[in-house]
Amino acid sequence: MMGGVLRPLAAALTTLPAGPPHEHRTAGFSFEVHYVLGNMVPWREPAWALLHERSAYLVQRCAQATGTGGVPDAVHQAHQRAAAITAAMGAHVPADLRPSPGGAALAAGARD
């Protein structure tokens, strides 16, 4: 499911300009690993909570990007697909592991 989000998004992002210091160059692979690889959560409920948190962050960042000009349609599509996947994942996250609405926004802002 996430391949339908990340694959087209990655392809579109690599066609965008890298920025003024890198004239005539395009952006490279732009995804970030937030945790040390191998950080596996062996319990189902915390694993769903972690997956949900990461996908919600992707939705938030796509929403921010769609508000700027010149954004490829793939970003809009990724936002819609990721939002649907995140909503479906949310059903698997126990209520006591869900972030509070204000806490989720604060945590996401701390990562920016």
GUMIZA-636473 format. One record per residue (C-alpha): y, x, z; residue in three letters. Coordinates in steps of 0.5 Angstrom, whole numbers, plus 2048, in hexadecimal, padded with zeros to 3 digits. Example, Ala and Ser with C-alpha at 12.3 -4.5 7.8 and 13.67 -1.06 7.14 Angstrom:
2
@y->7F7	x->819	z->810	rest->ALA
@y->7FE	x->81B	z->80E	rest->SER
//
This chain:
112
@y->800	x->800	z->800	rest->MET
@y->805	x->805	z->802	rest->MET
@y->803	x->809	z->7FB	rest->GLY
@y->807	x->803	z->7F8	rest->GLY
@y->80D	x->805	z->7FC	rest->VAL
@y->80D	x->80C	z->7FC	rest->LEU
@y->80B	x->80E	z->7F6	rest->ARG
@y->810	x->80B	z->7F2	rest->PRO
@y->815	x->80D	z->7F7	rest->LEU
@y->814	x->814	z->7F6	rest->ALA
@y->814	x->814	z->7EF	rest->ALA
@y->81B	x->811	z->7EF	rest->ALA
@y->81E	x->815	z->7F4	rest->LEU
@y->81C	x->81B	z->7F0	rest->THR
@y->820	x->819	z->7EB	rest->THR
@y->827	x->819	z->7EF	rest->LEU
@y->82C	x->81E	z->7EF	rest->PRO
@y->82B	x->823	z->7F5	rest->ALA
@y->832	x->823	z->7F6	rest->GLY
@y->838	x->827	z->7F5	rest->PRO
@y->836	x->82E	z->7F7	rest->PRO
@y->830	x->82D	z->7F3	rest->HIS
@y->833	x->82C	z->7EC	rest->GLU
@y->82F	x->829	z->7E7	rest->HIS
@y->829	x->829	z->7EB	rest->ARG
@y->825	x->823	z->7ED	rest->THR
@y->822	x->821	z->7F4	rest->ALA
@y->81B	x->824	z->7F7	rest->GLY
@y->816	x->821	z->7FB	rest->PHE
@y->81A	x->81D	z->800	rest->SER
@y->815	x->81A	z->805	rest->PHE
@y->815	x->81D	z->80C	rest->GLU
@y->80F	x->81E	z->811	rest->VAL
@y->812	x->81C	z->818	rest->HIS
@y->80C	x->81E	z->81C	rest->TYR
@y->807	x->824	z->81C	rest->VAL
@y->802	x->823	z->817	rest->LEU
@y->7FB	x->821	z->81B	rest->GLY
@y->7FF	x->81C	z->820	rest->ASN
@y->7F9	x->817	z->820	rest->MET
@y->7FA	x->811	z->824	rest->VAL
@y->7F2	x->810	z->826	rest->PRO
@y->7F4	x->809	z->829	rest->TRP
@y->7F5	x->803	z->824	rest->ARG
@y->7FB	x->800	z->827	rest->GLU
@y->7FF	x->806	z->828	rest->PRO
@y->7FD	x->808	z->821	rest->ALA
@y->800	x->801	z->81E	rest->TRP
@y->806	x->802	z->822	rest->ALA
@y->807	x->809	z->81F	rest->LEU
@y->806	x->807	z->818	rest->LEU
@y->80B	x->801	z->819	rest->HIS
@y->810	x->805	z->81C	rest->GLU
@y->810	x->80A	z->816	rest->ARG
@y->810	x->805	z->811	rest->SER
@y->815	x->801	z->814	rest->ALA
@y->819	x->808	z->814	rest->TYR
@y->818	x->808	z->80C	rest->LEU
@y->81A	x->801	z->80B	rest->VAL
@y->821	x->802	z->80F	rest->GLN
@y->822	x->809	z->80B	rest->ARG
@y->821	x->805	z->804	rest->CYS
@y->825	x->7FF	z->807	rest->ALA
@y->82B	x->804	z->808	rest->GLN
@y->82A	x->808	z->801	rest->ALA
@y->82A	x->801	z->7FD	rest->THR
@y->831	x->800	z->800	rest->GLY
@y->834	x->806	z->7FC	rest->THR
@y->835	x->806	z->7F5	rest->GLY
@y->831	x->809	z->7EF	rest->GLY
@y->82A	x->808	z->7F3	rest->VAL
@y->824	x->808	z->7EF	rest->PRO
@y->821	x->801	z->7EE	rest->ASP
@y->81B	x->804	z->7F1	rest->ALA
@y->81E	x->805	z->7F8	rest->VAL
@y->820	x->7FD	z->7F8	rest->HIS
@y->818	x->7FC	z->7F6	rest->GLN
@y->816	x->801	z->7FC	rest->ALA
@y->81A	x->7FD	z->801	rest->HIS
@y->817	x->7F7	z->7FF	rest->GLN
@y->810	x->7F9	z->7FF	rest->ARG
@y->811	x->7FD	z->805	rest->ALA
@y->814	x->7F7	z->809	rest->ALA
@y->80E	x->7F3	z->807	rest->ALA
@y->809	x->7F8	z->809	rest->ILE
@y->80D	x->7F9	z->810	rest->THR
@y->80D	x->7F2	z->811	rest->ALA
@y->806	x->7F2	z->810	rest->ALA
@y->804	x->7F8	z->815	rest->MET
@y->809	x->7F5	z->81A	rest->GLY
@y->803	x->7EF	z->81B	rest->ALA
@y->7FF	x->7F5	z->81E	rest->HIS
@y->803	x->7F8	z->823	rest->VAL
@y->803	x->7F5	z->82A	rest->PRO
@y->809	x->7F2	z->82D	rest->ALA
@y->809	x->7F7	z->832	rest->ASP
@y->809	x->7FD	z->82D	rest->LEU
@y->80F	x->7FA	z->829	rest->ARG
@y->816	x->7FD	z->82A	rest->PRO
@y->81B	x->7F9	z->82C	rest->SER
@y->820	x->7F7	z->827	rest->PRO
@y->826	x->7FB	z->829	rest->GLY
@y->821	x->801	z->82B	rest->GLY
@y->81E	x->801	z->824	rest->ALA
@y->825	x->802	z->821	rest->ALA
@y->827	x->807	z->826	rest->LEU
@y->821	x->80B	z->825	rest->ALA
@y->822	x->80B	z->81D	rest->ALA
@y->829	x->80D	z->81E	rest->GLY
@y->827	x->813	z->822	rest->ALA
@y->823	x->816	z->81D	rest->ARG
@y->828	x->816	z->818	rest->ASP
//
